[in-house]
């Protein structure tokens, strides 16, 4: 169990009445609710709080679990004296005298005023006293995907500090233990079901005032609320200690898993993972044919004569394995190894909306995310024709070349016609020599070498392909053995991942 799961379980047990024993001598929650109602009516008559709209009765469907005797289901709006979002502020960019609490200030570990913006003096002076947070208030982030639902308790007095319109102040009646409600709002009952309370679009989720008031709370007797809070606050430091040990072990496990997987790859690339089969056609024969084709293509001036070191099997691999340079395992054409167009060849000013006769620009994100649909840049047919040398086709391998270097992806059969951009390298492998999935494993095993040879300060970049093309050796087993290696590696990697869960 992770620390997060343990914390959530403790809060869930607390809300269900399973964390501490019930005491039959405690005044029941029904009496507590009557006291709160009586006191609120008194405060309304005295003009100290406003009368809220009557909330609908709680239905059986809203009661999420069975509660102990002496507990009651109650709506949050019926046990608060004040619940309201802050006003939209007027900021002062010069002064830092009047801070205002925003959703960024409301973190799970407390209020961080170092993130606060500051108000104009006239706006601050015009705020009524009830707008300023007081010790014991609960602050709930009410907008924003990723922050909405975060809640904390004000544990120290502030000198007239308000909240902005993205934060809701929940001021509970004095007959309620505010820490109990805090932990209820932090529990999975609320946090795992936020979508039931939120409105708005994906980009801007809203925890509206009506939703907050209609939160259904399992309410224990007041004395039991206090015992529950005391128990939670005793357990949470122990969970924190557990978290430290868990995270250390997790780090060790992750490092061990990575090293184990690296070892598996290394063994695979050295021919030590599966047995050799003497009946397999030797990879050396395939490479002889490929090298002869390269020589003929150079002689016929169909291929540039690039000088590169000849790769040989000097005994470090099994006898029926060959060792090749990148060009020797790719198809024999000038576009088989291609980096995307640089400079003014393609710029954002050339992009057009997707439509008929438009062509996709494949980006680094396609390789990193392993997603053919990523990206939304397109060019016209005329522009595509002028850059056809950079066309990517089904079965090609694209490799990320800038920033995140070495991520690979095989282009699937269902893809939009298009070209690669400058952050990608594309390879068209000769599949009579090398299996694509074997090559991906092989490339993963040498990706650390590529990163060492990447250039650039802010963003690392494979500015030149010479090192990849002329210096890196690719061991080439017989084709059937490559397929056996891929199958075995996938099986072992899956087993390692399962063991690490």
C-alpha positions in Angstrom: 0.0 0.0 0.0 1.4 3.4 -0.9 1.5 6.3 1.6 -1.2 8.1 -0.3 -3.5 5.0 -0.2 -2.8 4.6 3.6 -3.7 8.3 4.2 -6.9 7.9 2.2 -7.9 4.7 4.0 -7.5 6.4 7.4 -9.7 9.3 6.4 -12.3 7.0 4.9 -12.4 4.9 8.1 -12.8 8.1 10.1 -15.7 9.3 8.0 -17.4 5.9 8.3 -17.0 5.7 12.1 -14.5 2.9 12.0 -11.4 4.7 13.4 -12.3 5.0 17.0 -14.9 3.3 19.3 -18.2 4.9 19.9 -19.2 5.9 23.4 -22.9 5.5 24.2 -22.6 8.3 26.8 -21.8 10.9 24.1 -24.5 13.3 23.3 -25.9 12.1 19.9 -25.4 14.2 16.8 -29.1 14.8 16.5 -28.9 16.9 19.6 -25.9 18.7 18.2 -27.8 19.6 15.0 -30.6 21.0 17.1 -28.1 23.2 19.1 -26.6 24.4 15.9 -29.9 25.3 14.4 -31.0 27.2 17.5 -27.7 29.1 17.7 -27.8 30.0 14.0 -31.3 31.4 14.4 -30.1 33.5 17.3 -27.2 34.8 15.3 -29.4 35.6 12.4 -31.8 37.6 14.6 -28.8 39.5 16.0 -27.7 40.3 12.4 -24.3 38.5 12.9 -24.9 36.1 10.1 -27.1 35.9 7.1 -30.0 33.5 6.6 -29.2 30.9 3.9 -31.7 29.4 1.5 -33.3 26.2 2.9 -31.5 23.1 1.6 -33.3 20.1 0.3 -33.7 17.0 2.5 -31.0 14.3 2.2 -32.2 11.4 0.0 -31.3 7.8 0.6 -29.1 7.8 -2.5 -27.0 10.5 -1.0 -26.1 8.4 2.0 -23.0 6.6 0.8 -22.6 4.1 3.6 -24.0 3.0 6.9 -23.1 5.1 9.9 -23.0 4.2 13.6 -25.8 4.8 16.1 -25.6 8.4 17.4 -24.3 9.7 14.1 -26.4 11.8 11.6 -26.2 12.7 7.9 -26.2 16.5 7.5 -25.6 18.9 4.7 -22.6 21.1 5.1 -24.6 24.3 4.5 -26.6 23.5 7.7 -23.6 23.5 10.0 -21.8 26.6 8.8 -22.2 30.1 9.9 -20.6 31.6 6.8 -19.6 30.1 3.4 -18.7 32.5 0.6 -16.1 33.0 -2.2 -13.9 36.0 -2.0 -14.5 39.1 -4.2 -12.8 39.8 -7.5 -9.8 41.8 -6.4 -8.1 45.0 -7.6 -4.4 44.4 -7.6 -1.6 46.8 -6.7 1.6 45.9 -8.6 3.7 48.3 -6.6 2.8 47.8 -3.0 3.2 44.5 -1.0 1.2 45.8 2.0 -2.1 44.0 1.6 -1.8 40.3 0.6 -4.7 38.3 -0.7 -5.0 34.5 -0.6 -5.3 32.9 -4.0 -5.7 29.2 -5.0 -1.9 29.1 -5.4 -1.5 30.1 -1.8 -3.8 27.2 -0.7 -1.5 24.1 -0.6 -2.1 20.8 1.1 0.5 21.7 3.7 -0.9 25.1 4.6 -1.2 28.7 3.4 1.8 30.1 1.4 1.6 33.8 1.4 4.9 34.0 -0.5 2.7 33.3 -3.6 0.2 36.0 -2.8 -0.6 39.0 -4.9 -1.4 42.3 -3.2 -4.4 44.6 -3.2 -5.0 48.3 -3.8 -5.5 50.1 -0.5 -9.0 51.4 -1.3 -10.2 47.9 -2.2 -8.8 46.5 1.0 -10.3 49.2 3.1 -13.7 48.7 1.5 -14.0 45.0 2.5 -16.3 44.2 5.4 -14.8 42.4 8.4 -16.4 39.0 7.7 -14.4 38.9 4.4 -11.1 38.5 6.2 -10.0 34.9 7.2 -10.0 34.0 10.8 -8.2 31.2 12.7 -10.2 28.0 12.3 -11.7 28.9 8.9 -11.5 26.2 6.1 -10.3 27.5 2.8 -11.4 25.5 -0.3 -10.0 26.1 -3.8 -13.0 26.5 -6.0 -11.7 26.8 -9.5 -9.0 25.4 -11.8 -8.2 21.8 -13.0 -5.5 20.4 -10.7 -6.1 22.8 -7.8 -9.9 22.7 -7.3 -11.0 20.8 -4.2 -7.7 21.4 -2.3 -8.7 22.4 1.3 -6.8 23.5 4.4 -7.5 24.9 7.8 -6.3 28.4 8.9 -4.2 27.5 12.0 -2.8 31.0 12.8 -4.3 34.5 13.1 -3.9 36.8 10.1 -4.0 40.6 10.1 -7.0 41.3 7.9 -6.1 39.0 4.9 -9.0 38.2 2.5 -9.3 35.5 -0.2 -9.9 36.1 -3.9 -12.8 34.9 -6.0 -11.2 31.4 -6.7 -11.2 30.5 -3.0 -14.2 29.7 -0.7 -14.2 30.5 3.0 -16.0 27.9 5.1 -16.7 29.1 8.6 -18.2 26.4 10.7 -20.5 26.8 13.7 -18.7 26.8 17.0 -20.5 23.5 18.0 -18.6 21.7 15.2 -15.0 20.5 15.4 -13.7 22.2 12.3 -10.8 19.7 11.9 -13.2 16.9 11.6 -14.9 18.6 8.6 -11.4 19.4 7.2 -10.5 15.7 7.2 -13.9 14.8 5.8 -13.4 17.1 2.9 -9.8 15.7 2.4 -11.2 12.1 2.4 -11.7 10.0 -0.7 -15.5 10.5 -0.2 -15.0 14.0 -1.6 -11.6 14.0 -3.4 -12.3 10.9 -5.5 -15.7 12.1 -6.4 -15.0 15.7 -7.2 -16.6 15.4 -10.7 -20.0 14.9 -8.9 -19.7 18.4 -7.4 -17.9 20.3 -10.2 -19.4 22.2 -13.1 -17.8 24.0 -16.1 -15.4 22.9 -18.9 -12.3 20.7 -18.7 -10.0 23.8 -18.6 -12.0 25.6 -15.9 -13.7 23.4 -13.4 -15.9 25.1 -10.8 -16.8 24.0 -7.2 -19.9 26.2 -6.9 -21.3 27.6 -3.7 -24.5 25.5 -4.0 -22.4 22.3 -4.5 -20.4 23.1 -1.4 -23.5 23.7 0.7 -25.1 20.5 -0.5 -22.1 18.3 0.5 -23.6 15.5 2.6 -21.5 14.9 5.7 -21.5 11.9 8.1 -21.6 13.7 11.5 -20.5 12.0 14.7 -21.3 13.4 18.2 -19.0 16.3 19.1 -16.9 14.4 21.5 -16.4 11.6 19.0 -15.4 14.2 16.4 -12.6 15.3 18.8 -11.5 11.7 19.4 -11.4 11.1 15.6 -9.3 14.2 15.0 -6.9 13.2 17.8 -6.5 9.7 16.3 -5.9 11.1 12.8 -3.3 13.5 14.0 -1.6 10.7 15.9 -1.5 8.5 12.9 -0.5 10.9 10.2 3.1 11.5 11.5 3.5 7.7 11.5 2.3 7.6 7.8 4.9 10.3 7.0 7.6 8.1 8.5 6.3 5.2 6.5 6.3 7.4 3.4 10.0 8.2 3.9 10.9 4.5 4.1 8.5 3.6 1.3 10.0 6.3 -1.0 13.6 5.1 -0.3 12.6 1.5 -1.1 10.7 2.6 -4.2 13.8 4.4 -5.4 16.0 1.4 -4.7 13.4 -0.8 -6.5 13.3 1.5 -9.5 17.1 1.7 -9.8 17.2 -2.1 -9.5 14.5 -2.5 -12.1 16.3 -0.2 -14.5 19.6 -1.9 -14.0 18.0 -5.3 -14.4 16.4 -4.3 -17.7 19.6 -2.8 -18.9 21.4 -6.1 -18.2 18.7 -8.0 -20.1 19.2 -5.7 -23.1 23.0 -6.1 -22.9 22.8 -9.9 -22.8 20.3 -9.8 -25.7 22.7 -7.6 -27.8 25.7 -9.9 -26.9 23.9 -13.1 -28.1 23.6 -14.5 -24.5 19.8 -14.4 -24.1 18.7 -17.1 -26.5 20.4 -20.1 -27.9 21.8 -19.9 -31.4 20.3 -22.2 -34.0 22.8 -23.5 -36.6 20.0 -23.9 -39.1 19.3 -20.2 -39.2 20.7 -18.4 -42.2 23.8 -16.5 -41.2 23.4 -12.7 -41.0 26.8 -12.4 -42.6 25.4 -13.6 -46.0 22.7 -10.9 -45.9 25.3 -8.2 -45.1 27.5 -9.4 -48.0 24.6 -8.8 -50.4 23.8 -5.5 -48.8 27.4 -4.3 -48.9 27.7 -5.3 -52.5 24.5 -3.3 -53.3 25.9 -0.3 -51.5 29.2 -0.6 -53.5 27.2 -0.8 -56.8 25.0 2.1 -55.9 28.1 4.2 -55.1 29.7 3.2 -58.4 26.6 4.1 -60.3 26.5 7.5 -58.4 23.0 6.6 -57.0 24.4 6.8 -53.5 26.9 9.2 -52.0 30.3 7.7 -51.1 30.6 8.5 -47.5 33.7 7.3 -45.7 32.9 5.2 -42.7 34.7 2.6 -40.6 34.0 -0.9 -41.7 32.2 -2.8 -38.9 33.3 -6.4 -38.2 32.6 -9.2 -35.8 35.9 -9.6 -34.0 34.7 -12.4 -31.8 32.6 -10.4 -29.4 29.4 -11.8 -30.9 28.3 -15.3 -31.9 29.9 -16.6 -35.2 26.8 -16.4 -37.3 26.2 -12.8 -36.3 27.3 -9.8 -38.4 28.2 -6.3 -37.3 27.0 -3.4 -39.5 26.8 0.4 -39.7 23.4 2.1 -39.9 23.5 2.5 -43.7 24.0 -1.2 -44.2 20.8 -2.2 -42.5 18.7 0.5 -44.1 17.1 0.4 -47.5 19.5 1.4 -50.3 18.3 4.9 -51.2 19.2 8.5 -50.2 16.0 9.0 -48.2 16.5 5.9 -46.0 18.2 7.9 -43.3 16.9 11.4 -43.1 16.8 14.2 -40.6 14.0 16.7 -40.9 14.4 19.9 -42.9 16.2 22.7 -41.1 16.0 26.5 -41.1 13.6 28.3 -43.5 12.7 25.1 -45.3 9.7 24.8 -43.0 8.4 27.5 -40.6 5.1 28.1 -38.7 4.2 30.7 -41.3 3.8 27.9 -43.8 1.3 25.9 -41.7 -2.3 25.7 -42.8 -5.5 24.3 -41.3 -6.2 20.6 -41.8 -8.3 20.0 -44.8 -8.4 18.5 -48.3 -5.0 18.1 -49.9 -3.1 19.0 -46.7 -0.2 17.0 -45.3 0.8 16.4 -41.7 4.0 17.6 -40.0 5.2 14.8 -37.8 6.8 16.1 -34.6 9.1 14.9 -31.8 5.9 14.4 -29.7 4.9 11.6 -32.0 8.0 9.7 -31.1 8.0 10.6 -27.4 4.3 9.8 -26.9 4.2 6.8 -29.3 1.1 8.5 -30.8 0.5 8.8 -34.5 -2.3 11.4 -33.9 -0.3 13.8 -31.9 0.2 17.3 -33.5 -1.9 19.7 -35.5 0.5 21.2 -38.0 -0.2 20.8 -41.8 1.3 22.1 -45.0 -0.1 22.5 -48.5 0.3 19.9 -51.3 2.8 22.1 -53.1 4.9 22.5 -50.0 4.8 18.8 -49.4 6.0 18.1 -53.0 8.9 20.4 -52.5 9.9 18.5 -49.3 9.0 15.0 -50.4 12.5 13.7 -49.5 11.4 14.0 -45.9 8.2 12.0 -46.4 7.4 9.4 -43.7 5.7 6.2 -44.6 4.2 3.2 -42.8 6.9 1.0 -41.3 9.4 3.9 -41.0 11.0 4.4 -37.6 11.1 8.0 -36.3 13.6 9.0 -33.6 13.5 12.1 -31.5 16.7 14.2 -32.0 16.4 17.3 -29.8 15.9 17.7 -26.0 14.5 14.3 -25.4 16.9 12.3 -27.5 16.5 8.7 -28.6 12.7 8.1 -28.3 11.6 5.8 -31.1 8.3 5.0 -32.8 7.3 2.7 -35.7 4.9 4.5 -38.1 1.7 2.4 -38.3 -0.2 1.5 -41.5 -3.0 3.9 -40.6 -1.4 7.3 -40.8 -1.8 10.6 -42.6 0.6 11.4 -45.4 3.2 13.8 -44.3 6.8 14.7 -43.5 9.0 14.9 -40.5 10.2 18.1 -38.9 13.7 19.0 -37.9 13.4 17.4 -34.4 13.0 13.9 -35.9 15.2 11.4 -37.7 13.5 8.8 -39.9 14.9 5.4 -40.9 13.6 3.0 -43.5 15.1 -0.4 -42.5 15.9 -3.3 -44.8 13.6 -5.8 -43.2 15.3 -8.7 -45.0 18.3 -7.9 -42.8 16.9 -6.6 -39.6 13.6 -6.9 -37.7 12.1 -3.5 -36.8 11.3 -4.5 -33.2 14.8 -6.0 -32.7 16.2 -2.7 -34.0 14.2 -0.7 -31.4 15.7 -2.9 -28.6 19.1 -2.4 -30.2 18.7 1.4 -30.5 17.6 1.6 -26.9 20.8 -0.1 -25.8 22.9 2.5 -27.5 20.8 5.6 -26.8 23.0 6.6 -23.8 25.9 6.9 -26.2 23.9 9.2 -28.5 23.1 11.5 -25.6 26.8 11.8 -24.7 27.5 13.0 -28.2 24.6 15.4 -28.4 25.5 19.1 -28.7 23.9 22.3 -27.4 23.7 24.1 -24.1 20.0 24.8 -23.5 18.6 22.0 -25.7 20.7 19.0 -26.5 20.6 18.1 -30.2 21.9 15.5 -32.5 23.2 18.2 -34.8 25.2 15.8 -36.9 24.4 12.2 -37.9 28.0 11.3 -38.6 28.5 9.7 -35.2 25.3 7.6 -35.5 26.0 6.6 -39.1 29.8 6.1 -39.0 30.8 5.2 -35.5 28.0 3.1 -33.9 28.1 -0.6 -34.5 24.9 -2.6 -34.8 25.2 -6.3 -34.1 23.0 -8.2 -36.6 21.9 -11.8 -35.6 20.2 -14.1 -38.1 16.7 -12.8 -38.8 15.0 -15.7 -37.1 17.1 -15.3 -34.0 16.3 -11.5 -33.9 12.6 -12.5 -33.6 13.3 -15.0 -30.9 15.3 -12.3 -29.0 12.5 -9.8 -29.3 9.9 -12.3 -28.0 12.2 -13.3 -25.1 13.0 -9.8 -24.1 9.4 -8.7 -24.0 8.5 -11.7 -21.8 11.4 -11.0 -19.4 10.7 -7.2 -19.2 7.0 -7.9 -18.4 8.0 -10.2 -15.6 10.5 -7.7 -14.2 7.8 -5.0 -14.2 5.3 -7.3 -12.5 7.8 -8.1 -9.8 8.4 -4.4 -9.1 4.7 -3.6 -8.6 
